[in-house]
Amino acid sequence: MSKSTKPLTKREQEVLEALAKGFLYKEISQKLLISLDTVKKHCKNIYQKLNVRNRTEASNYFNSRKAA
């Protein structure tokens, strides 16, 4: 799984961290005070930038980077 060299924005990093903690999209929108559609757009961007297919793979990526 090769990762993109495009960095995540600060907000995408916040969304990714919330995903890795198990928050649902609705919970992320409430926590970060953004719309549900915005959360979905950030997730789509995160998945593309990290070259992952879903929130589980994105969470695994986050946790592996955090442990390193």
C-alpha positions as a LaTeX table, in Angstrom:
\begin{tabular}{lrrr}
\hline
Residue & $x$ (\AA) & $y$ (\AA) & $z$ (\AA) \\
\hline
Met1 & 0.00 & 0.00 & 0.00 \\
Ser2 & 1.97 & 3.03 & $-1.18$ \\
Lys3 & 1.07 & 6.30 & 0.48 \\
Ser4 & 0.71 & 9.60 & $-1.32$ \\
Thr5 & 3.26 & 12.34 & $-0.81$ \\
Lys6 & 0.43 & 14.88 & $-0.55$ \\
Pro7 & 0.23 & 15.95 & 3.08 \\
Leu8 & $-3.03$ & 15.97 & 4.97 \\
Thr9 & $-4.41$ & 19.35 & 5.96 \\
Lys10 & $-4.70$ & 20.17 & 9.64 \\
Arg11 & $-8.44$ & 19.52 & 9.51 \\
Glu12 & $-7.96$ & 16.21 & 7.68 \\
Gln13 & $-5.51$ & 15.20 & 10.42 \\
Glu14 & $-8.14$ & 16.02 & 13.04 \\
Val15 & $-10.77$ & 13.99 & 11.18 \\
Leu16 & $-8.34$ & 11.07 & 10.76 \\
Glu17 & $-7.53$ & 11.09 & 14.47 \\
Ala18 & $-11.24$ & 11.05 & 15.33 \\
Leu19 & $-11.79$ & 8.16 & 12.89 \\
Ala20 & $-8.95$ & 6.24 & 14.51 \\
Lys21 & $-10.56$ & 6.80 & 17.92 \\
Gly22 & $-13.76$ & 5.20 & 16.61 \\
Phe23 & $-15.94$ & 8.28 & 16.22 \\
Leu24 & $-18.82$ & 8.07 & 13.76 \\
Tyr25 & $-19.12$ & 10.69 & 11.01 \\
Lys26 & $-21.97$ & 12.39 & 12.88 \\
Glu27 & $-19.92$ & 12.49 & 16.09 \\
Ile28 & $-16.95$ & 13.96 & 14.21 \\
Ser29 & $-19.16$ & 16.67 & 12.73 \\
Gln30 & $-20.43$ & 17.58 & 16.19 \\
Lys31 & $-16.97$ & 17.44 & 17.78 \\
Leu32 & $-15.33$ & 19.61 & 15.11 \\
Leu33 & $-18.38$ & 21.82 & 14.50 \\
Ile34 & $-18.54$ & 21.05 & 10.79 \\
Ser35 & $-21.30$ & 19.61 & 8.62 \\
Leu36 & $-21.71$ & 15.91 & 8.01 \\
Asp37 & $-21.07$ & 16.49 & 4.29 \\
Thr38 & $-17.79$ & 18.22 & 5.14 \\
Val39 & $-16.71$ & 15.24 & 7.25 \\
Lys40 & $-17.50$ & 12.91 & 4.34 \\
Lys41 & $-15.50$ & 15.13 & 1.96 \\
His42 & $-12.52$ & 15.18 & 4.33 \\
Cys43 & $-12.69$ & 11.38 & 4.61 \\
Lys44 & $-12.76$ & 11.01 & 0.84 \\
Asn45 & $-9.69$ & 13.25 & 0.59 \\
Ile46 & $-7.93$ & 11.32 & 3.37 \\
Tyr47 & $-8.59$ & 7.97 & 1.69 \\
Gln48 & $-7.25$ & 9.27 & $-1.63$ \\
Lys49 & $-4.16$ & 10.87 & $-0.12$ \\
Leu50 & $-3.32$ & 7.78 & 1.95 \\
Asn51 & $-4.30$ & 5.37 & $-0.82$ \\
Val52 & $-6.64$ & 3.45 & 1.48 \\
Arg53 & $-10.14$ & 2.14 & 0.82 \\
Asn54 & $-11.96$ & 2.64 & 4.11 \\
Arg55 & $-11.90$ & 3.98 & 7.65 \\
Thr56 & $-10.33$ & 0.79 & 9.02 \\
Glu57 & $-7.32$ & 1.10 & 6.73 \\
Ala58 & $-7.09$ & 4.82 & 7.49 \\
Ser59 & $-7.22$ & 4.08 & 11.23 \\
Asn60 & $-4.53$ & 1.44 & 10.88 \\
Tyr61 & $-2.36$ & 3.94 & 9.03 \\
Phe62 & $-2.88$ & 6.56 & 11.75 \\
Asn63 & $-2.12$ & 4.11 & 14.55 \\
Ser64 & 1.02 & 2.80 & 12.83 \\
Arg65 & 2.32 & 6.37 & 12.37 \\
Lys66 & 1.47 & 7.25 & 15.96 \\
Ala67 & 3.39 & 4.23 & 17.26 \\
Ala68 & 6.47 & 5.03 & 15.16 \\
\hline
\end{tabular}
